Amino acid sequence: MPISSPLHDQDVYPKSRSRLLIATLLLALFMLAGCEQSDPPSEPTTQLDPPQPGGTLKVATRNSATTYYLDRDETPTGPEHDLVESFANAHDWQVEWTLLDSTSEVLQALKDDEFHLAAAGLTHLPSRDEHFTQGPTHTDIVEQLVCHRDMRPLPHQVEDMAGVDIRVTADSSYAEKLQSLVNQQTGITFEEDPRTTEILLAEVAEKRIDCTVADSNIVQMIRRHFPHLEVAMNLTSGDKLGWYLPAGHQTLADMAKQWMASAEGQQHVATVQDRYYAYIGEFDFVDLRALNRRIDERLPNFIDLFLEAEEETGMPADLLAALAYQESHWDPQAVSPTGVRGIMMLTQNTAKSLGVDNRLNPAAAIDGGARYLADRHQRLPDTLPEPDRTYLALASYNIGRGHVLDAQKLARELGKDPHSWEDMKEVLPLKADKRYYPQTRYGYARGYEPVHYVQRIRNYQDVISAAMVFLPLEEG
């Protein structure tokens, strides 16, 4: 199956804006049915030996925000993608990716001995271990019962689940877990549904069903788009996502485990966790509900200006929109007590340097703010990789380039990488520590602020990027 963008099947819901948005959010970004199971297969005969140096590692996966997808530049990315590519690079292998439609298909392909390994957000389960070779694990999750926050009373204990309308993805570990509760004669009933976990979460958000079950990493991502989803309780104490190989492929499994457990492998795992999960932070119902409301009410008024600014500066429109939301909640008349104002909250000096005469004019302010961010970005070394370069540019937009340079110098002195956002998150707050800031050129700064600033913008950008698909644009 050729690798392609996950945008498809947009007729899952009626063609109103909200239904289309839900379909796009879920099917373009969050096709995450990470725990489906296939029927136990018979023991296969192994046909694929570990690749030789320069050879090809054949990997089965699915379109998913936690596995493999194409970004806005149509570049493959995703947690599983990044880890497998790093593993392959360490052994001088190329990766041949094949996208399958479901976890059941992935496991069937392993049964048929068609791939070296499956990296598809698979939960390690005893029932799977009996029929496949277990590879390394990389992500800790728990299974969570998710309901609408308006449901009263919410089921906070197992006995409260009796009589609740619960639907879960068919042939999934969720169904396995619920069946174990049914077998305990708890009065719990549930239905298996052929649709993905993400679609079922949307059904809960729309109050079409009471509750569903999902992995915590799926819930963490999707609640930002549907703030009324509430985690009622954890159903498991802890599970692990990882790789599986066909039965009998122990040599390659051991190689994968050894790499994942090495210092190099653990560093890549930490990088993946930071890039895709860590920035999301604690769920803020009020903040995300307000963001989703303002996407409908305010963002359409400015989306064309953000797109024009992207064409002029190269800074992505969704990033600029997230930056503006962080600064002013898209209020072109915003004014702070310190004198910054407008939709991009420019200081008077910055506006003057950019030739922006009226900071309250959204067209002028967005253009000026985009040029200012692009300047912060361009002043960083060309060799600095993305996304670290963009995060440091955002920090410079927030706290000033001088303080960022101070922090980078301090990072070098502390043995940290001044070009790594992961390291700079630790160093920037030291600009507010009297043990360090007196020795810096620009002195004291609230260095913890840009850390939270970048985290919030990254979170907003994810939500805005998905919503922008169906925002109306001006013709011509």
ABEGO torsion letter per residue (X at the ends): XBBBBABBGAAABBBBAAAAAAAAAAAAAABABAABBBBBBBBBBBABBBBBBGBBBBBBBBBBAABBBBBAAGBBBEAAAAAAAAAAAAAGBBBBBBBBABAAAAAAAAAAGABABBBAGBBBBAAAAAABBBBBBABBBBBBBBBBAABOBBBABAAAABGBBBBBBBGBAAAAAAAAAAAAGAGBBBBBBABBAAAAAAAAAAGABABBBBBAAAAAAAAAABAABBBABBABAEBBBBBBBBBGBAAAAAAAAAAAABAAAAAAAAAAAAAAAAAAEBBBAAAAAAAAAAAAAAAAAAAAAAAAAAAAAGBBAAAAAAAAAAAAGGBAABBBAAGBBEAAGBBAAAAAAAGBABAABAAAAAAAAAAAAAAAAAABBAABBOAAAAAAAAAAAAAEAAAAAAAAAAAAAAGBBAABAAAAAAAAAAAABAAAAAABAAEBBBAAAAAAAAAAAAAAAAAAAAAAAABBBBBX
